[in-house]
Amino acid sequence: MKKRINYKASDMLLPKAYRPLSPWNYFWRSVLYAIPVIGWIFLLAHAIDGKNRHGRTYARSWFCGLLTFSVIAAIGIAVAFALNLI
């Protein structure tokens, strides 16, 4: 009887730093990064010193989105103050 080996191609060929993340990993990272203060700390830690290249890139994209949202919100608040809406 032939013994069947069930390896994923990514496990055999790629080092850990380059292995793709699973969809569930992306989902749970999104949930973690959405937590206001603790999530942002993890976001910075993963963006700066992530062990996996894909996870580091995903954290950096979240960070860019957070910065963009913050700048747009600050401009909106400044305009509201300038027009005496607040």
C-alpha positions as CSV (number, residue, x, y, z in Angstrom):
1,M,0.0,0.0,0.0
2,K,1.4,3.3,-1.0
3,K,1.8,5.9,1.7
4,R,0.2,9.2,0.9
5,I,2.0,12.4,1.9
6,N,-0.2,15.5,2.1
7,Y,2.1,18.5,2.0
8,K,1.1,22.0,0.8
9,A,3.3,23.3,-1.9
10,S,3.8,26.6,0.0
11,D,5.0,24.6,3.0
12,M,7.6,22.7,1.0
13,L,8.9,25.5,-1.3
14,L,8.7,28.8,0.6
15,P,10.4,29.9,3.8
16,K,8.0,31.0,6.6
17,A,8.6,34.7,5.9
18,Y,7.1,34.4,2.4
19,R,4.2,31.9,3.0
20,P,0.8,33.4,2.1
21,L,-1.7,34.1,4.9
22,S,-5.0,32.3,5.1
23,P,-8.2,34.2,4.6
24,W,-9.0,33.6,8.3
25,N,-5.7,35.2,9.3
26,Y,-6.6,38.3,7.3
27,F,-10.0,38.3,9.0
28,W,-8.7,38.1,12.5
29,R,-6.0,40.7,11.9
30,S,-8.8,43.0,10.7
31,V,-10.7,42.4,13.8
32,L,-7.6,43.0,15.9
33,Y,-6.6,46.2,14.1
34,A,-10.2,47.6,14.5
35,I,-9.8,47.7,18.3
36,P,-9.2,51.4,19.2
37,V,-6.0,51.5,21.3
38,I,-4.7,48.0,21.7
39,G,-5.3,47.2,18.0
40,W,-3.3,50.2,16.9
41,I,-0.4,49.1,19.0
42,F,-0.5,45.7,17.4
43,L,-0.9,47.4,14.0
44,L,2.3,49.3,14.5
45,A,4.1,46.3,15.8
46,H,3.1,44.2,12.8
47,A,3.8,47.0,10.3
48,I,7.3,47.6,11.6
49,D,8.5,44.1,12.6
50,G,6.2,41.6,11.2
51,K,7.7,38.1,10.7
52,N,5.7,37.4,7.6
53,R,6.0,39.6,4.5
54,H,2.4,39.4,3.6
55,G,1.2,40.2,7.1
56,R,3.6,43.2,7.3
57,T,2.3,44.5,4.0
58,Y,-1.3,44.1,5.1
59,A,-0.6,45.9,8.4
60,R,1.0,48.8,6.4
61,S,-2.0,49.1,4.2
62,W,-4.3,49.3,7.3
63,F,-1.9,51.9,8.7
64,C,-2.2,54.0,5.5
65,G,-6.0,53.7,5.6
66,L,-6.0,54.8,9.2
67,L,-3.8,57.8,8.4
68,T,-6.0,58.8,5.4
69,F,-9.1,58.6,7.5
70,S,-7.5,60.7,10.3
71,V,-6.4,63.4,7.9
72,I,-9.8,63.6,6.2
73,A,-11.6,63.7,9.6
74,A,-9.2,66.5,10.8
75,I,-9.8,68.5,7.7
76,G,-13.6,68.1,8.1
77,I,-13.5,69.2,11.7
78,A,-11.3,72.2,10.8
79,V,-13.8,73.2,8.1
80,A,-16.7,72.8,10.5
81,F,-15.0,75.1,13.0
82,A,-14.2,77.6,10.3
83,L,-17.8,77.8,9.2
84,N,-19.0,77.9,12.8
85,L,-21.0,74.7,12.4
86,I,-19.7,73.3,15.7
